[in-house]
């Protein structure tokens, strides 16, 4: 069995909601279509919190 090193990080996912796409379409029509809504998801790893 192979073990991996532990990474002390917090992952967050940024998933745009319909309100974001409505705003995007009001600025630049055609950029916030349904196909884009199904693809656009970002995740970020944050360093550990220091209290």
ZIMO-V638026 format. One record per backbone hydrogen bond with DSSP energy under -0.5 kcal/mol. CO is the residue of the C=O (numbers start at 1). NH is the residue of the N-H. If there is no record, write none. Layout:
CO:NH
CO:NH
//
This chain:
6:8
7:9
8:48
10:46
12:44
13:15
14:16
14:42
17:20
17:21
18:22
19:23
20:24
21:25
22:26
23:27
24:28
28:31
33:37
34:38
35:39
36:39
36:40
39:41
40:16
42:14
44:12
44:46
46:10
49:51
//
